[in-house]
């Protein structure tokens, strides 16, 4: 019988993580990627430059509307793609192409003790003007692999931007 509600009742506490995804956005017209400056009040990496992304939340898994039923398992196909498209719209006001390219992943523990699994992707810019999410970001820039060195970024962002530019330039 498929689940009727989302619950942690039977979950193993040592296996619980936030699931987070981010995306380096490549703009083909000038071979640059978008970076955003996090608000100084953020719990994790305040004031540092990053790329758009966010946590997968339970409300994204509407049990009444799975994309398919796989035996008694409710599947939600394209959950990461939908998460990143939504976060990019909310955080930067722009649209990205649907195709995601995997970059890498990292697991870490936040300062408040919450473990996180972060999966990183690259996508092409599709359309729109950057409009930052109020109270979440204070600045943005479209940068190339050299220009990003002038910004105070979360560790790994510079490499992700450089890898994304190389990935899409070589296609």
N, C-alpha and C positions, 0 to 999 in steps of 0.2 A: 504494500500500500504506500503510495507517495506521501511525502511529508505534508502536513496540514499547516504547519507554522515553522518558522525558523527558531531554533532553540539551542542553547548551550548545555542543556540538561545532561546529555550523554557525551559531550565533548571532553576530550582529555585536556586538562588545563595546560600541560606542558607542550601542547601542539597548537596553541592558539597564537596567531600573529595578525597584525594588520597586513592587508595586502595593498600595496601601493604600486602604481605604474606612472612613469613619466615619458615624455616624448620630446626629442630634439626636432624642431621644425626647420626644414630646409627650404629656402626661397630660391628657386631656380634662376630667377631673373638677374640676381647678383651674387649667387653662391654664398649666401649668408644664412645664419641661424638666429632664431629669436631667443634672447635670454630675458628673464624678469627678475627684478630686485624684490626680495621678500620683505615684508613689513618688519620693522624693528621689534614689534610685539610678538612675533611668532615664537612658539616653544622650541622649534628645531631650526637651526641655522638662521637666526634673525639677521636681517640686513644683508644677506648674501644673495648673489645672483644664482639663478637656477633655470630650469626649463619647466614648462607647464606639466601638471600631473595631479594625481589625487588618490584617495583611498576608495577601494571598492566597498560600498555600503550595502547593508541588507535590503534597503528599499529598492535597490537595482534588481533584486531577485523577487519579482512579484510571483508568488506561488500560484496565483490564479491564471498566469499567462506565461508559462515556460515556452521556450521556442520548440521544444520537443519533449516527449516523455520516453525515456529509455528504460523500459521495464517499469520498476517502481521508483526510478530516479528522475527528478525534474532537471532538465538541462536548460542552461541559459547561454546559447551560442553568442559569440561576438561580444561577450561582457567587457573585455578589455578594450576592444575597438570603440564600443559605445561610451565607456568610461572616459577614454582619452578625448574623443570628439567633444563630449560634453564639457570636460574640464578646460579644454582649449578655448571653447566658446565662452565659458564663464570667466576664466582668468584673463584671457587676452582678447576676446571679442572677434576672433578670426576662425576660419574653417580650414581643416586639413583634409588631404586626400585620404581615402579609406584604407589603402594599403599601408600596413605597418611593417617595418623591418626591425628585427630583434637586434639589440646592441649588446646588452649584458645584464647582470643582476647583482644585487648585494643584499645581504641580510645585516641588520644592525639593531641596536637597542637604543631607544630614545632616552633623553635625560630623565624622563618621568618613568622609566623602567619598562615601557611597552616595546616588545619585540616587533620588528617590521621586516617584511620581505618586499624589496623594491625591484621591479622588473622594468628595464629601460628599452625604449624603442625610438626609431627615427621615422619621420613622415614628411611628405612634401606639403608645403603651404598651398592652399587652394584659393582662398579669397578673403577679403575684408581688411579693415584698418584696425590696428591695435588699439583697443580700449581696455585699460587695466581694471581688474576687479577692485572696487572700492574697499579700502582698509586691508587688502591682502598684499598688494604690490605698490611700490612707490616709483618705479622707473622701469624702462625696458630699452633694449638695444638690439639691432640686427648686426651681428658680428661675423667676421671670418676667423680662421684659426689663429691668425696673428693678433687681431684686435682684441680677442677675448682675454688675452693675457693682461690687459689693462684693467680688468674687472675683478672684484673680490668674489669669487665663485665658490660654491660648495665643491669640495674635492670630488674630482671625477667629471665635472661638467665640461671643463676645457677639453678633455679627451673625447667625451661624447660628441661635442660640437665638431671637433676635428675629424672624428671617425664618420660622422654623419655627412659632412661636406665631401669627404673622400668617397664614401659609399655612393652618393648620388651623382657626383661629378664623373665617376668612372662608368656609369651606366650608359 
